[in-house]
C-alpha cells in the first residue's frame, strides 16, 4: 500500500511538472519577444509602407538623400532604402573639387559616375554637390601661388569640364556653396582673394553655358532665419541673391541647409516666413542637408525621438506649404553612416532611419506631412 502511495505521489508530481511545462510553453507562445537589435530590414515591413518618394511624387515634390559610394557598393539594405524611399540623390562627397580633379588638369569621374549611374538606373534625379566651396579643395590648388588670370582659368575649366561631363544627367547643381561667413560678409576663400566677389557671378554663368538645362542653386547654412544672429545671415543671403538676380546672373534656386540640434530648432512659422521672403525673388527653394542631432539633454530616448519627429515634421510642412519650395533632402540615409558620428563622437542619431535601417518616429512625421499635402 505504501508502495502504491509512493507511486501515486510520483505520478501526481509528474503530472504537475508536465502541466507546468505545458503552461510555460503556452505562455511563451503567446508572448512576443521584442528583439534588442534588428540587424537588418524586415522586408515585409518596408513592403507595407508607402515609400516617401511615392507620396512626394503625388505632388511633384523632390525628396532626397545625400549618398556616398562606400555603402552603395557594399550594403544591400542601404541601396534598397535609398532607391525605394527617395527620388533625388545628392552626392555627399564624390563631386567635390578634390575628388573630381585630384591633380591639376586630371579629372577622375569614376566614382561620381558610379553614383550617377546608380541613381539613373533607379529613376532618381541627381543633385550635384558642389562646384565651388571653400572646403573639399585639392591640395595642389591650395598650395599654388596663382595669379588672378590663372585662378579664373582654373575655375572656369573645372566648372566647364564637370558640368559638361554630366550634361543631361545631373538635374541640378549646387554651384556655389556657403559663400557667406558667419558674420554675413563674403567668406575669405581662395576664389574671393584671387578673383574678387565676381567669382560667384562667373561660376553661375559658366555652369549655365556648360548645361543650359540644369537648375543652378546657391546653397547656404544658417540661412533659415531663426534666432537673433541668424537673422543677420538670412538678410545677407537675401541681399546676395537679390544682387545676383539684378545683375542677370543665371540663378534658379536657393538651398537652405538644416544641420541643426534639438536645443534650438527653427520653428514652423519662422522657417515659413523666410521661405515666403525668398519666394518673392521668384526662384526655386529646397531645404537641403537636413539632419537633426538628438543632443545630450537628460531627456529619455523616446522623448528625444518624439521631439526630433516634431521638428522634422515642422520643417517639411513649412516647405510643403510654400509653393516655390520644391524639395527637401536629408544629409544621409541612416544613422549608421551619418557624417555627424565622425564629428561629435557621441551617438546623435540625426536621420530618419536608425542604425538598423528601421524607420524612426521622424520618418512617420515626414510621411504624415507628405500624405496631408498630396
Ligand atoms: O574617404 C576618405 C578616407 O579614404 C580617408 O581614410 C579618411 C581619413 O580622414 O577621410 C575620408 O574622407 C572624408 C570624407 O568625409 C568621407 O568620410 C574626409 O576626410 C572628410 O573631410 C569628409 O567630410 C565631409 C565634409 O563635408 C567635408 O567635405 C563629410 O562627409 C560631409 O558630410 C560634409 O558635408 C558638408 C557639405 O558638403 C556642405 N555643408 C556642410 C556639410 C557638413 O559639414
Boltz pocket constraint, residues with backbone or C-beta under 6 A from the ligand:
constraints:
  - pocket:
      binder: B
      contacts: [[A, 92], [A, 93], [A, 96], [A, 135], [A, 136], [A, 177], [A, 257], [A, 289], [A, 339]]
      max_distance: 6.0
